[in-house]
Amino acid sequence: MNKTDRLLNKDKLKIIAEQLRKPEGDLAIDVAKKMNSGNRLINLSTIEALEVKPHDRLLEIGMGNGFFVKDIFALNNSLHYCGCDYAEIMVDESLKNNEQLVKAGQAEFHVASADALPFADHIFDKVFSVNTVYFWEDPEKVLAEIHRVLSQQGKLVLALRPKASMEKYPFVKYGFDTFTKNDLTGLLSENRFSVMNYWEKEEPEQDIAGKKMKVETLIVSAKKQP
């Protein structure tokens, strides 16, 4: 590969990283659809880990285009779901994709950053997020906000690709922070969460940036502490 090709490849990887972090512009809708496909199993596993109960109030941080909201309501139709994302186009797409749930007052979507959640204290039974922790510029501040909006003994579920897997992806060098299981459980324990359980799963290989890559899932559930 010559210098020009290397520069072009670097620019392409930066664009991929930027779009995964915050889908924007002409690429955003296609990027979201690809994320739905590539992240199908991790999302469904996360929904299972929530262990939803009737009338639970749920908050998802970084729901993308809201494609998997229907799978949550398939488990129980008495839930109230709230999603927030700091990409405005993703909120718009979520509203379109879940129009009936929004009209029925069962789901709502907001443009918001994870470190400044626009919600009152103690109103959610469960908070969850899939593949966003890499982008938290101040994890302690984000966890403080999640702690604030969770009810007493509320539950947090975080899902991500573990460090050993993520570091093999060529775009990760451009703005991603990676975590081992111990990194994540330690971070939670240091910020007033008690780790309840974790799941480590291996998924089928995926085509990532033009290469067949091993895909792994790490899901950690934790309970809010005083």
BAMIGU-312239 format. One record per residue (C-alpha): residue in one letter; x, y, z; residue number from 0. Coordinates in nm, 3 decimals, decimal comma. Example, Ala and Ser with C-alpha at 12.3 -4.5 7.8 and 13.67 -1.06 7.14 Angstrom:
// residues 2
<atom><residuo>A</residuo><x>1,230</x><y>-0,450</y><z>0,780</z><num>0</num></atom>
<atom><residuo>S</residuo><x>1,367</x><y>-0,106</y><z>0,714</z><num>1</num></atom>
***
This chain:
// residues 226
<atom><residuo>M</residuo><x>0,000</x><y>0,000</y><z>0,000</z><num>0</num></atom>
<atom><residuo>N</residuo><x>0,147</x><y>0,336</y><z>-0,103</z><num>1</num></atom>
<atom><residuo>K</residuo><x>0,132</x><y>0,655</y><z>0,101</z><num>2</num></atom>
<atom><residuo>T</residuo><x>-0,179</x><y>0,785</y><z>-0,078</z><num>3</num></atom>
<atom><residuo>D</residuo><x>-0,364</x><y>0,459</y><z>-0,019</z><num>4</num></atom>
<atom><residuo>R</residuo><x>-0,264</x><y>0,463</y><z>0,348</z><num>5</num></atom>
<atom><residuo>L</residuo><x>-0,395</x><y>0,817</y><z>0,389</z><num>6</num></atom>
<atom><residuo>L</residuo><x>-0,721</x><y>0,728</y><z>0,215</z><num>7</num></atom>
<atom><residuo>N</residuo><x>-0,759</x><y>0,421</y><z>0,434</z><num>8</num></atom>
<atom><residuo>K</residuo><x>-0,690</x><y>0,629</y><z>0,746</z><num>9</num></atom>
<atom><residuo>D</residuo><x>-0,949</x><y>0,888</y><z>0,642</z><num>10</num></atom>
<atom><residuo>K</residuo><x>-1,205</x><y>0,612</y><z>0,580</z><num>11</num></atom>
<atom><residuo>L</residuo><x>-1,143</x><y>0,460</y><z>0,922</z><num>12</num></atom>
<atom><residuo>K</residuo><x>-1,181</x><y>0,800</y><z>1,088</z><num>13</num></atom>
<atom><residuo>I</residuo><x>-1,515</x><y>0,850</y><z>0,914</z><num>14</num></atom>
<atom><residuo>I</residuo><x>-1,633</x><y>0,508</y><z>1,031</z><num>15</num></atom>
<atom><residuo>A</residuo><x>-1,528</x><y>0,590</y><z>1,389</z><num>16</num></atom>
<atom><residuo>E</residuo><x>-1,699</x><y>0,930</y><z>1,381</z><num>17</num></atom>
<atom><residuo>Q</residuo><x>-2,022</x><y>0,783</y><z>1,244</z><num>18</num></atom>
<atom><residuo>L</residuo><x>-2,028</x><y>0,503</y><z>1,503</z><num>19</num></atom>
<atom><residuo>R</residuo><x>-1,981</x><y>0,763</y><z>1,774</z><num>20</num></atom>
<atom><residuo>K</residuo><x>-2,244</x><y>1,003</y><z>1,642</z><num>21</num></atom>
<atom><residuo>P</residuo><x>-2,424</x><y>0,925</y><z>1,314</z><num>22</num></atom>
<atom><residuo>E</residuo><x>-2,466</x><y>1,245</y><z>1,114</z><num>23</num></atom>
<atom><residuo>G</residuo><x>-2,527</x><y>1,372</y><z>0,763</z><num>24</num></atom>
<atom><residuo>D</residuo><x>-2,595</x><y>1,166</y><z>0,454</z><num>25</num></atom>
<atom><residuo>L</residuo><x>-2,436</x><y>0,851</y><z>0,597</z><num>26</num></atom>
<atom><residuo>A</residuo><x>-2,631</x><y>0,844</y><z>0,922</z><num>27</num></atom>
<atom><residuo>I</residuo><x>-2,936</x><y>0,642</y><z>0,820</z><num>28</num></atom>
<atom><residuo>D</residuo><x>-2,733</x><y>0,372</y><z>0,645</z><num>29</num></atom>
<atom><residuo>V</residuo><x>-2,488</x><y>0,356</y><z>0,937</z><num>30</num></atom>
<atom><residuo>A</residuo><x>-2,777</x><y>0,302</y><z>1,179</z><num>31</num></atom>
<atom><residuo>K</residuo><x>-2,917</x><y>0,019</y><z>0,967</z><num>32</num></atom>
<atom><residuo>K</residuo><x>-2,576</x><y>-0,150</y><z>0,957</z><num>33</num></atom>
<atom><residuo>M</residuo><x>-2,544</x><y>-0,115</y><z>1,333</z><num>34</num></atom>
<atom><residuo>N</residuo><x>-2,887</x><y>-0,277</y><z>1,374</z><num>35</num></atom>
<atom><residuo>S</residuo><x>-2,763</x><y>-0,577</y><z>1,177</z><num>36</num></atom>
<atom><residuo>G</residuo><x>-2,420</x><y>-0,604</y><z>1,337</z><num>37</num></atom>
<atom><residuo>N</residuo><x>-2,549</x><y>-0,543</y><z>1,689</z><num>38</num></atom>
<atom><residuo>R</residuo><x>-2,863</x><y>-0,755</y><z>1,673</z><num>39</num></atom>
<atom><residuo>L</residuo><x>-2,741</x><y>-1,027</y><z>1,909</z><num>40</num></atom>
<atom><residuo>I</residuo><x>-2,586</x><y>-0,793</y><z>2,165</z><num>41</num></atom>
<atom><residuo>N</residuo><x>-2,907</x><y>-0,588</y><z>2,176</z><num>42</num></atom>
<atom><residuo>L</residuo><x>-3,131</x><y>-0,892</y><z>2,220</z><num>43</num></atom>
<atom><residuo>S</residuo><x>-2,902</x><y>-1,029</y><z>2,491</z><num>44</num></atom>
<atom><residuo>T</residuo><x>-2,910</x><y>-0,693</y><z>2,670</z><num>45</num></atom>
<atom><residuo>I</residuo><x>-3,290</x><y>-0,685</y><z>2,659</z><num>46</num></atom>
<atom><residuo>E</residuo><x>-3,294</x><y>-1,033</y><z>2,810</z><num>47</num></atom>
<atom><residuo>A</residuo><x>-3,055</x><y>-0,920</y><z>3,086</z><num>48</num></atom>
<atom><residuo>L</residuo><x>-3,291</x><y>-0,637</y><z>3,181</z><num>49</num></atom>
<atom><residuo>E</residuo><x>-3,539</x><y>-0,893</y><z>3,320</z><num>50</num></atom>
<atom><residuo>V</residuo><x>-3,825</x><y>-0,651</y><z>3,259</z><num>51</num></atom>
<atom><residuo>K</residuo><x>-4,124</x><y>-0,658</y><z>3,490</z><num>52</num></atom>
<atom><residuo>P</residuo><x>-4,475</x><y>-0,519</y><z>3,434</z><num>53</num></atom>
<atom><residuo>H</residuo><x>-4,488</x><y>-0,139</y><z>3,449</z><num>54</num></atom>
<atom><residuo>D</residuo><x>-4,111</x><y>-0,097</y><z>3,455</z><num>55</num></atom>
<atom><residuo>R</residuo><x>-3,988</x><y>0,247</y><z>3,353</z><num>56</num></atom>
<atom><residuo>L</residuo><x>-3,686</x><y>0,205</y><z>3,125</z><num>57</num></atom>
<atom><residuo>L</residuo><x>-3,424</x><y>0,448</y><z>3,001</z><num>58</num></atom>
<atom><residuo>E</residuo><x>-3,194</x><y>0,360</y><z>2,713</z><num>59</num></atom>
<atom><residuo>I</residuo><x>-2,889</x><y>0,576</y><z>2,651</z><num>60</num></atom>
<atom><residuo>G</residuo><x>-2,786</x><y>0,580</y><z>2,285</z><num>61</num></atom>
<atom><residuo>M</residuo><x>-3,073</x><y>0,390</y><z>2,123</z><num>62</num></atom>
<atom><residuo>G</residuo><x>-2,968</x><y>0,476</y><z>1,766</z><num>63</num></atom>
<atom><residuo>N</residuo><x>-3,272</x><y>0,462</y><z>1,538</z><num>64</num></atom>
<atom><residuo>G</residuo><x>-3,482</x><y>0,279</y><z>1,797</z><num>65</num></atom>
<atom><residuo>F</residuo><x>-3,502</x><y>-0,041</y><z>1,597</z><num>66</num></atom>
<atom><residuo>F</residuo><x>-3,498</x><y>-0,272</y><z>1,901</z><num>67</num></atom>
<atom><residuo>V</residuo><x>-3,763</x><y>-0,089</y><z>2,104</z><num>68</num></atom>
<atom><residuo>K</residuo><x>-4,028</x><y>-0,321</y><z>1,956</z><num>69</num></atom>
<atom><residuo>D</residuo><x>-3,841</x><y>-0,621</y><z>2,099</z><num>70</num></atom>
<atom><residuo>I</residuo><x>-3,865</x><y>-0,474</y><z>2,449</z><num>71</num></atom>
<atom><residuo>F</residuo><x>-4,240</x><y>-0,422</y><z>2,422</z><num>72</num></atom>
<atom><residuo>A</residuo><x>-4,278</x><y>-0,773</y><z>2,283</z><num>73</num></atom>
<atom><residuo>L</residuo><x>-4,183</x><y>-0,894</y><z>2,631</z><num>74</num></atom>
<atom><residuo>N</residuo><x>-4,433</x><y>-0,676</y><z>2,815</z><num>75</num></atom>
<atom><residuo>N</residuo><x>-4,671</x><y>-0,412</y><z>2,683</z><num>76</num></atom>
<atom><residuo>S</residuo><x>-4,718</x><y>-0,234</y><z>3,016</z><num>77</num></atom>
<atom><residuo>L</residuo><x>-4,369</x><y>-0,078</y><z>3,013</z><num>78</num></atom>
<atom><residuo>H</residuo><x>-4,280</x><y>0,286</y><z>2,970</z><num>79</num></atom>
<atom><residuo>Y</residuo><x>-3,970</x><y>0,335</y><z>2,756</z><num>80</num></atom>
<atom><residuo>C</residuo><x>-3,758</x><y>0,646</y><z>2,722</z><num>81</num></atom>
<atom><residuo>G</residuo><x>-3,465</x><y>0,673</y><z>2,481</z><num>82</num></atom>
<atom><residuo>C</residuo><x>-3,204</x><y>0,946</y><z>2,453</z><num>83</num></atom>
<atom><residuo>D</residuo><x>-2,929</x><y>1,002</y><z>2,201</z><num>84</num></atom>
<atom><residuo>Y</residuo><x>-2,708</x><y>1,301</y><z>2,130</z><num>85</num></atom>
<atom><residuo>A</residuo><x>-2,743</x><y>1,251</y><z>1,755</z><num>86</num></atom>
<atom><residuo>E</residuo><x>-3,053</x><y>1,446</y><z>1,657</z><num>87</num></atom>
<atom><residuo>I</residuo><x>-3,105</x><y>1,244</y><z>1,338</z><num>88</num></atom>
<atom><residuo>M</residuo><x>-3,121</x><y>0,924</y><z>1,544</z><num>89</num></atom>
<atom><residuo>V</residuo><x>-3,393</x><y>1,072</y><z>1,764</z><num>90</num></atom>
<atom><residuo>D</residuo><x>-3,588</x><y>1,170</y><z>1,452</z><num>91</num></atom>
<atom><residuo>E</residuo><x>-3,553</x><y>0,818</y><z>1,311</z><num>92</num></atom>
<atom><residuo>S</residuo><x>-3,658</x><y>0,664</y><z>1,644</z><num>93</num></atom>
<atom><residuo>L</residuo><x>-3,972</x><y>0,874</y><z>1,649</z><num>94</num></atom>
<atom><residuo>K</residuo><x>-4,058</x><y>0,754</y><z>1,298</z><num>95</num></atom>
<atom><residuo>N</residuo><x>-3,979</x><y>0,389</y><z>1,371</z><num>96</num></atom>
<atom><residuo>N</residuo><x>-4,187</x><y>0,385</y><z>1,690</z><num>97</num></atom>
<atom><residuo>E</residuo><x>-4,467</x><y>0,620</y><z>1,591</z><num>98</num></atom>
<atom><residuo>Q</residuo><x>-4,750</x><y>0,412</y><z>1,737</z><num>99</num></atom>
<atom><residuo>L</residuo><x>-4,578</x><y>0,362</y><z>2,071</z><num>100</num></atom>
<atom><residuo>V</residuo><x>-4,509</x><y>0,736</y><z>2,092</z><num>101</num></atom>
<atom><residuo>K</residuo><x>-4,871</x><y>0,822</y><z>2,008</z><num>102</num></atom>
<atom><residuo>A</residuo><x>-4,988</x><y>0,579</y><z>2,275</z><num>103</num></atom>
<atom><residuo>G</residuo><x>-4,767</x><y>0,750</y><z>2,534</z><num>104</num></atom>
<atom><residuo>Q</residuo><x>-4,565</x><y>0,434</y><z>2,593</z><num>105</num></atom>
<atom><residuo>A</residuo><x>-4,238</x><y>0,557</y><z>2,442</z><num>106</num></atom>
<atom><residuo>E</residuo><x>-4,058</x><y>0,889</y><z>2,417</z><num>107</num></atom>
<atom><residuo>F</residuo><x>-3,729</x><y>1,002</y><z>2,267</z><num>108</num></atom>
<atom><residuo>H</residuo><x>-3,503</x><y>1,293</y><z>2,355</z><num>109</num></atom>
<atom><residuo>V</residuo><x>-3,191</x><y>1,461</y><z>2,220</z><num>110</num></atom>
<atom><residuo>A</residuo><x>-2,958</x><y>1,447</y><z>2,520</z><num>111</num></atom>
<atom><residuo>S</residuo><x>-2,603</x><y>1,373</y><z>2,629</z><num>112</num></atom>
<atom><residuo>A</residuo><x>-2,539</x><y>1,088</y><z>2,872</z><num>113</num></atom>
<atom><residuo>D</residuo><x>-2,366</x><y>1,324</y><z>3,116</z><num>114</num></atom>
<atom><residuo>A</residuo><x>-2,664</x><y>1,564</y><z>3,131</z><num>115</num></atom>
<atom><residuo>L</residuo><x>-2,983</x><y>1,360</y><z>3,136</z><num>116</num></atom>
<atom><residuo>P</residuo><x>-3,297</x><y>1,579</y><z>3,115</z><num>117</num></atom>
<atom><residuo>F</residuo><x>-3,496</x><y>1,379</y><z>3,369</z><num>118</num></atom>
<atom><residuo>A</residuo><x>-3,604</x><y>1,412</y><z>3,731</z><num>119</num></atom>
<atom><residuo>D</residuo><x>-3,439</x><y>1,216</y><z>4,010</z><num>120</num></atom>
<atom><residuo>H</residuo><x>-3,525</x><y>0,851</y><z>4,081</z><num>121</num></atom>
<atom><residuo>I</residuo><x>-3,778</x><y>0,798</y><z>3,800</z><num>122</num></atom>
<atom><residuo>F</residuo><x>-3,641</x><y>0,493</y><z>3,614</z><num>123</num></atom>
<atom><residuo>D</residuo><x>-3,643</x><y>0,135</y><z>3,735</z><num>124</num></atom>
<atom><residuo>K</residuo><x>-3,379</x><y>0,029</y><z>3,483</z><num>125</num></atom>
<atom><residuo>V</residuo><x>-3,123</x><y>0,211</y><z>3,270</z><num>126</num></atom>
<atom><residuo>F</residuo><x>-2,932</x><y>0,038</y><z>2,991</z><num>127</num></atom>
<atom><residuo>S</residuo><x>-2,693</x><y>0,116</y><z>2,712</z><num>128</num></atom>
<atom><residuo>V</residuo><x>-2,535</x><y>-0,084</y><z>2,430</z><num>129</num></atom>
<atom><residuo>N</residuo><x>-2,198</x><y>0,004</y><z>2,277</z><num>130</num></atom>
<atom><residuo>T</residuo><x>-2,179</x><y>0,361</y><z>2,407</z><num>131</num></atom>
<atom><residuo>V</residuo><x>-1,938</x><y>0,340</y><z>2,701</z><num>132</num></atom>
<atom><residuo>Y</residuo><x>-1,640</x><y>0,371</y><z>2,464</z><num>133</num></atom>
<atom><residuo>F</residuo><x>-1,744</x><y>0,729</y><z>2,392</z><num>134</num></atom>
<atom><residuo>W</residuo><x>-1,809</x><y>0,859</y><z>2,744</z><num>135</num></atom>
<atom><residuo>E</residuo><x>-1,563</x><y>1,144</y><z>2,787</z><num>136</num></atom>
<atom><residuo>D</residuo><x>-1,626</x><y>1,154</y><z>3,162</z><num>137</num></atom>
<atom><residuo>P</residuo><x>-1,751</x><y>0,809</y><z>3,275</z><num>138</num></atom>
<atom><residuo>E</residuo><x>-1,779</x><y>0,917</y><z>3,639</z><num>139</num></atom>
<atom><residuo>K</residuo><x>-2,010</x><y>1,202</y><z>3,544</z><num>140</num></atom>
<atom><residuo>V</residuo><x>-2,223</x><y>0,975</y><z>3,326</z><num>141</num></atom>
<atom><residuo>L</residuo><x>-2,255</x><y>0,718</y><z>3,603</z><num>142</num></atom>
<atom><residuo>A</residuo><x>-2,346</x><y>0,992</y><z>3,850</z><num>143</num></atom>
<atom><residuo>E</residuo><x>-2,629</x><y>1,098</y><z>3,618</z><num>144</num></atom>
<atom><residuo>I</residuo><x>-2,749</x><y>0,740</y><z>3,578</z><num>145</num></atom>
<atom><residuo>H</residuo><x>-2,734</x><y>0,695</y><z>3,956</z><num>146</num></atom>
<atom><residuo>R</residuo><x>-2,940</x><y>1,013</y><z>3,999</z><num>147</num></atom>
<atom><residuo>V</residuo><x>-3,225</x><y>0,911</y><z>3,766</z><num>148</num></atom>
<atom><residuo>L</residuo><x>-3,246</x><y>0,550</y><z>3,887</z><num>149</num></atom>
<atom><residuo>S</residuo><x>-3,496</x><y>0,457</y><z>4,157</z><num>150</num></atom>
<atom><residuo>Q</residuo><x>-3,373</x><y>0,317</y><z>4,485</z><num>151</num></atom>
<atom><residuo>Q</residuo><x>-3,226</x><y>-0,028</y><z>4,415</z><num>152</num></atom>
<atom><residuo>G</residuo><x>-3,262</x><y>0,048</y><z>4,042</z><num>153</num></atom>
<atom><residuo>K</residuo><x>-3,071</x><y>-0,160</y><z>3,789</z><num>154</num></atom>
<atom><residuo>L</residuo><x>-2,810</x><y>-0,061</y><z>3,530</z><num>155</num></atom>
<atom><residuo>V</residuo><x>-2,718</x><y>-0,288</y><z>3,238</z><num>156</num></atom>
<atom><residuo>L</residuo><x>-2,420</x><y>-0,204</y><z>3,017</z><num>157</num></atom>
<atom><residuo>A</residuo><x>-2,326</x><y>-0,398</y><z>2,706</z><num>158</num></atom>
<atom><residuo>L</residuo><x>-2,010</x><y>-0,363</y><z>2,500</z><num>159</num></atom>
<atom><residuo>R</residuo><x>-1,747</x><y>-0,543</y><z>2,298</z><num>160</num></atom>
<atom><residuo>P</residuo><x>-1,461</x><y>-0,629</y><z>2,540</z><num>161</num></atom>
<atom><residuo>K</residuo><x>-1,116</x><y>-0,476</y><z>2,500</z><num>162</num></atom>
<atom><residuo>A</residuo><x>-0,947</x><y>-0,786</y><z>2,357</z><num>163</num></atom>
<atom><residuo>S</residuo><x>-1,201</x><y>-0,792</y><z>2,077</z><num>164</num></atom>
<atom><residuo>M</residuo><x>-1,228</x><y>-0,417</y><z>2,020</z><num>165</num></atom>
<atom><residuo>E</residuo><x>-0,854</x><y>-0,360</y><z>1,986</z><num>166</num></atom>
<atom><residuo>K</residuo><x>-0,853</x><y>-0,574</y><z>1,671</z><num>167</num></atom>
<atom><residuo>Y</residuo><x>-1,094</x><y>-0,339</y><z>1,493</z><num>168</num></atom>
<atom><residuo>P</residuo><x>-0,895</x><y>-0,093</y><z>1,278</z><num>169</num></atom>
<atom><residuo>F</residuo><x>-1,115</x><y>0,211</y><z>1,350</z><num>170</num></atom>
<atom><residuo>V</residuo><x>-1,092</x><y>0,185</y><z>1,731</z><num>171</num></atom>
<atom><residuo>K</residuo><x>-0,771</x><y>0,390</y><z>1,745</z><num>172</num></atom>
<atom><residuo>Y</residuo><x>-0,978</x><y>0,696</y><z>1,647</z><num>173</num></atom>
<atom><residuo>G</residuo><x>-1,165</x><y>0,803</y><z>1,960</z><num>174</num></atom>
<atom><residuo>F</residuo><x>-1,262</x><y>0,480</y><z>2,138</z><num>175</num></atom>
<atom><residuo>D</residuo><x>-1,188</x><y>0,390</y><z>2,501</z><num>176</num></atom>
<atom><residuo>T</residuo><x>-1,186</x><y>0,013</y><z>2,553</z><num>177</num></atom>
<atom><residuo>F</residuo><x>-1,269</x><y>-0,190</y><z>2,863</z><num>178</num></atom>
<atom><residuo>T</residuo><x>-1,199</x><y>-0,534</y><z>3,002</z><num>179</num></atom>
<atom><residuo>K</residuo><x>-1,454</x><y>-0,698</y><z>3,229</z><num>180</num></atom>
<atom><residuo>N</residuo><x>-1,245</x><y>-0,595</y><z>3,530</z><num>181</num></atom>
<atom><residuo>D</residuo><x>-1,216</x><y>-0,237</y><z>3,401</z><num>182</num></atom>
<atom><residuo>L</residuo><x>-1,592</x><y>-0,205</y><z>3,372</z><num>183</num></atom>
<atom><residuo>T</residuo><x>-1,687</x><y>-0,379</y><z>3,695</z><num>184</num></atom>
<atom><residuo>G</residuo><x>-1,425</x><y>-0,173</y><z>3,878</z><num>185</num></atom>
<atom><residuo>L</residuo><x>-1,558</x><y>0,149</y><z>3,730</z><num>186</num></atom>
<atom><residuo>L</residuo><x>-1,910</x><y>0,061</y><z>3,842</z><num>187</num></atom>
<atom><residuo>S</residuo><x>-1,800</x><y>-0,037</y><z>4,192</z><num>188</num></atom>
<atom><residuo>E</residuo><x>-1,612</x><y>0,292</y><z>4,231</z><num>189</num></atom>
<atom><residuo>N</residuo><x>-1,923</x><y>0,489</y><z>4,137</z><num>190</num></atom>
<atom><residuo>R</residuo><x>-2,189</x><y>0,357</y><z>4,374</z><num>191</num></atom>
<atom><residuo>F</residuo><x>-2,303</x><y>0,051</y><z>4,181</z><num>192</num></atom>
<atom><residuo>S</residuo><x>-2,289</x><y>-0,308</y><z>4,305</z><num>193</num></atom>
<atom><residuo>V</residuo><x>-2,221</x><y>-0,558</y><z>4,025</z><num>194</num></atom>
<atom><residuo>M</residuo><x>-2,487</x><y>-0,829</y><z>4,023</z><num>195</num></atom>
<atom><residuo>N</residuo><x>-2,395</x><y>-1,042</y><z>3,724</z><num>196</num></atom>
<atom><residuo>Y</residuo><x>-2,208</x><y>-1,049</y><z>3,396</z><num>197</num></atom>
<atom><residuo>W</residuo><x>-2,227</x><y>-1,245</y><z>3,073</z><num>198</num></atom>
<atom><residuo>E</residuo><x>-1,952</x><y>-1,310</y><z>2,820</z><num>199</num></atom>
<atom><residuo>K</residuo><x>-2,059</x><y>-1,442</y><z>2,482</z><num>200</num></atom>
<atom><residuo>E</residuo><x>-1,896</x><y>-1,515</y><z>2,150</z><num>201</num></atom>
<atom><residuo>E</residuo><x>-2,092</x><y>-1,429</y><z>1,836</z><num>202</num></atom>
<atom><residuo>P</residuo><x>-2,048</x><y>-1,541</y><z>1,473</z><num>203</num></atom>
<atom><residuo>E</residuo><x>-1,775</x><y>-1,358</y><z>1,280</z><num>204</num></atom>
<atom><residuo>Q</residuo><x>-1,873</x><y>-1,034</y><z>1,110</z><num>205</num></atom>
<atom><residuo>D</residuo><x>-1,740</x><y>-0,831</y><z>0,820</z><num>206</num></atom>
<atom><residuo>I</residuo><x>-1,596</x><y>-0,522</y><z>0,991</z><num>207</num></atom>
<atom><residuo>A</residuo><x>-1,428</x><y>-0,255</y><z>0,778</z><num>208</num></atom>
<atom><residuo>G</residuo><x>-1,381</x><y>-0,512</y><z>0,502</z><num>209</num></atom>
<atom><residuo>K</residuo><x>-1,235</x><y>-0,789</y><z>0,720</z><num>210</num></atom>
<atom><residuo>K</residuo><x>-1,383</x><y>-1,097</y><z>0,883</z><num>211</num></atom>
<atom><residuo>M</residuo><x>-1,352</x><y>-1,032</y><z>1,255</z><num>212</num></atom>
<atom><residuo>K</residuo><x>-1,423</x><y>-1,224</y><z>1,574</z><num>213</num></atom>
<atom><residuo>V</residuo><x>-1,710</x><y>-1,068</y><z>1,768</z><num>214</num></atom>
<atom><residuo>E</residuo><x>-1,758</x><y>-1,092</y><z>2,145</z><num>215</num></atom>
<atom><residuo>T</residuo><x>-2,014</x><y>-0,952</y><z>2,384</z><num>216</num></atom>
<atom><residuo>L</residuo><x>-1,977</x><y>-0,846</y><z>2,747</z><num>217</num></atom>
<atom><residuo>I</residuo><x>-2,286</x><y>-0,752</y><z>2,946</z><num>218</num></atom>
<atom><residuo>V</residuo><x>-2,270</x><y>-0,633</y><z>3,307</z><num>219</num></atom>
<atom><residuo>S</residuo><x>-2,569</x><y>-0,572</y><z>3,534</z><num>220</num></atom>
<atom><residuo>A</residuo><x>-2,538</x><y>-0,366</y><z>3,852</z><num>221</num></atom>
<atom><residuo>K</residuo><x>-2,763</x><y>-0,240</y><z>4,128</z><num>222</num></atom>
<atom><residuo>K</residuo><x>-2,768</x><y>0,120</y><z>4,247</z><num>223</num></atom>
<atom><residuo>Q</residuo><x>-2,618</x><y>0,172</y><z>4,590</z><num>224</num></atom>
<atom><residuo>P</residuo><x>-2,689</x><y>0,467</y><z>4,824</z><num>225</num></atom>
***
